[in-house]
Amino acid sequence: MVFSSDEFARRVLAPGTEATRLVLERWPEVADDGVIDRARLGRLVFSDAGCLAELEQIVHPYTRRALAEAIDRVPAADIVVEMPILRDWFENWTVVVVDADDALRLTRAAARPDQMAEDDIRTVMQRQPRRAEWLLAADFVIDNGGDMAYLEGECRAVWDRVTVL
C-alpha cells in the first residue's frame, strides 16, 4: 500500500477542517471564499522560513495523525509513505530516498502539468532539505537520474532488498 503525505496534507487543508481554520486565521489573505488558495499560500510561506515553520506547526500534526490512522487500518505489512520532506514520524521504518540531481529535479518539476514558475520552484527547493541531508538519512537510495525503465529497475532492486529485511 502506498500513501502520499502530500495527499493527506491536502485533505487536512480541505474547506471546513480545523487546520484550514487555523491557517486562514493566521493568513487570511490566502482565502478564496473559505478555500485556501494553495499557490498563494505556497508563495507566501516559501518566501519566508518563519512562515513556513508556522504552517508546518499547524499542518503537520493533523497530517501525521491522519496518515497514522490510515496506516493502522491497512492489514498489509508492506507500506510505503511518500514524503517530500524529511520527517521522523514513524519509528523503525526503512528510509528509501529517490534521488536525482537538483538540475534534473528542477527540469522535471517545471514540466509538470500544474507547473510553477522556475523561480518559485527554486524557492521551494531552497526551503527543503538539501540533497546531502536526504542521502545521509537514507537506508537505501534509488537513482532517478535515468528514464522510466531505469527507475523501475532501481525500484525493483531496492524493493527486493527491503522486503527481505
Secondary structure by P-SEA (a helix, b strand, c coil): ccccaaaaaaaaaccccaaaaaaaaaccccccccccaaaaaaaaaaacaaaaaaaaaccaaaaaaaaaaaaaaccccbbbbbbccccccccbbbbbbbcccaaaaaaaaaaccccccaaaaaaaaaacccaaaaaaaccccccccccaaaaaaaaaaaaaaaaac
